[in-house]
Structure formats: C-alpha cells, structure tokens
C-alpha cells in the first residue's frame, strides 16, 4: 500500500479559499474548546472534590447541546447558515468570557459554571448543524470525503494539544486564563468566517409532521440490523466505558499528580485518535467492514479495562492512546456504514438520531462512571468495570445481529436500499 493511499488528501485546502478559512477556524476552535472543557472540569472538581459533580456538569452541557442540535437542524434548513454560525459563535464567546470573569473572582461560583455550560451547549448546538452543512457547500462533490477527513484531523489536533495546554495553564496562571484564551479564539474565528459567502439552504423537504417523520426513521432502525447494530454497539462504548469524568480524581488521587497530570490523561486518547485518523485510508477498502468495526469497539473496551488496571501513569497513557485509536476507527466505520445502508430519503432523520446519541451518550456515560466510582470507592475500579461491561455488550450485539457482522462498504447494501451520494455544489470563491 502506497503512502498516498493512507494519509489524508489535502486537495480541498488547495482548491477552495473558503474551505481553508473554515478549516483554520475549526482547527483553532477545537483547541479552545478543549481549553474550556478541561478547565471547567478542573474547576468543578476543585470547588466540590466530586467526580459526580464533574459528570453532572458534563451532563448539563450534553443535554443543552442535544436540545440545541434538534432546534439547530430545523433552523439550518430555513435560515442563512453563515448567519447562524456567526451569531451562535458570538453568543458563545460572551458566555466563555463570563466563565473567565467568574474564575478570576476570589470566590468563584459553582452555579455559574453549570449555567454557562447550559448556555454554551445550547449555542453550540444551534450553530453545529449549520457549520456542518457549510463544508459540503464549499468544496466540490468529489472532495467531500477528503474534506470530512481534514475536519476530523482538526478535532484530533485540538484534542491532543488542548487538554495538556489547559493543564499547564491551570497549574500556573489558573483556569481563568484558559477561559479567556478560548474567548479570544472565538473572536478570531468570527473574523475568519466573516468572508464566507451566503449559505442559504436550497429548499425544505416535503411537508410532514416532525413526530411522524422521526417515527419513520425509528421504524427503519428497528427493521435494519446494520443501522440498529451501529447505534447499539456505540452505546456499549460511550455509556458503559466512558472514563473522562474520572480523570480529575485519577490524576490527582490515584496517580498523585496535579492539573498537568489530568491534562495528560485527557490528551492521551486524542493522540491515539489522531494516529487512527491520519492512517485511515484502509477503512474504505476493507471488505469485512462490520467485523473491523466490532474489533475497533472491542479494542476501546479492552484498552479502558487495562487503563483501570494500570499501575503507573505512563502505562495508563499508552492504554488511553490505544482506546482513542479504536474509537476513531470505530467512528469512521460507523459513519460510513450508516450512510451506506440508509436510503437517501431517510439520511437526515437517521443521521440526526446518530448525532443525538453521539452527543448525549458520552454525557450519560460520564455520570454513570462517576456514580460507579462512588459506589466502589475507586475511580480505577469504575474504569475496569466499564471496560468489562463494554466488552460483554459488544459480544452480545455481534452475536445477536449477524447482519452487522456481514456489513461491508464494498458493493450495494443488501435489504433496505442504497444511499445515494448527496448532491452538493461548491460555493464559488
């Protein structure tokens, strides 16, 4: 296999100035997002000493993000998407500035962190669908896969650099500077996105009651083993084996470090994810896609189990990196299989259900991890239990749904029809 068949294609960056602006904005925004998320987790743990409170803060953010995404999906099909992105990013910048001010006070208020999480999550959710819809409008149809891979890399780069940087800043100047830096990043992003062209939606779909339309999507999932299996196997990973809420306690108590150690724990999965995304060219050519997906999710569960059993920080970081690699491969294969096996007329509704699960699942998983840690009296033990339950769930899904095991991206899907490629036209530069 040649190197050019493995690494990410950068053609969209060369061909479209507007996509370059979007790419640059996402790259710095993901850095800022992790600065704020890690700083907020550290601040909540310092104020309360409770991993459950950290998980509840994550749940508040996740639920508000979920509500925002549902409303934002409707809004993005009715209003100029560029305007939505600019307005919601400006609102988020104001909220993050408030977090910086609160953190700089002699007596920071815990309630404000929770309120800010709700507001920031709602604003990000409202703008998320419009931002996602912007990329296909800025590149040629044949470059959509390459553009998606590049955007994935921005997320992984931010996830690698952001948590460690947040830990260093929190250990030195303090979490207030993390929030302030993110607010500045949002302002820079607004300046980068301002030159984008108007991104008006092409038209609304056929009139249908929202509940009836969503019911049709749910019926499709219930009757399609591949689509249902993709959602179920993801639940095994993100609900039962999501250890992020445990990191502040593990970093300070179990491994005897401080904020910088916590930052390393958050960084390690992103390093593995980045490596997985950078060398993901094989994922579109493998024949046994379903089996590869099952293996990738199993790798996540096994790595989280070994992470909980790790006697040292460095072995823990290695296993977290392996977990991140499995997670990214799983995400790439799940997204591709879901689009491949979903008929075009159901792509939006089924995709929204997948996005909703991807948003709410980790938040629920973080709360579950905090509660298990409290019940066991051990965060490391909670990670082990979560990993073992994940492995058992993956095995159960694989045995119960043979259609998922047989799923492949090679050739047309069997059964419920083949998803047609989206028809998009790039915006002119």
HELIX and SHEET records of a PDB file:
HELIX    1   1 UNK A    3  UNK A    5  5                                   3    
HELIX    2   2 UNK A   11  UNK A   15  1                                   5    
HELIX    3   3 UNK A   17  UNK A   48  1                                  32    
HELIX    4   4 UNK A   51  UNK A   76  1                                  26    
HELIX    5   5 UNK A   81  UNK A  104  1                                  24    
HELIX    6   6 UNK A  110  UNK A  138  1                                  29    
HELIX    7   7 UNK A  141  UNK A  143  5                                   3    
HELIX    8   8 UNK A  144  UNK A  171  1                                  28    
HELIX    9   9 UNK A  175  UNK A  193  1                                  19    
HELIX   10  10 UNK A  210  UNK A  223  1                                  14    
HELIX   11  11 UNK A  225  UNK A  238  1                                  14    
HELIX   12  12 UNK A  244  UNK A  246  5                                   3    
HELIX   13  13 UNK A  247  UNK A  249  1                                   3    
HELIX   14  14 UNK A  250  UNK A  254  3                                   5    
HELIX   15  15 UNK A  259  UNK A  278  1                                  20    
HELIX   16  16 UNK A  281  UNK A  284  5                                   4    
HELIX   17  17 UNK A  289  UNK A  309  1                                  21    
HELIX   18  18 UNK A  313  UNK A  341  1                                  29    
HELIX   19  19 UNK A  344  UNK A  346  5                                   3    
HELIX   20  20 UNK A  347  UNK A  376  1                                  30    
HELIX   21  21 UNK A  379  UNK A  400  1                                  22    
HELIX   22  22 UNK A  402  UNK A  406  1                                   5    
END                                                                             
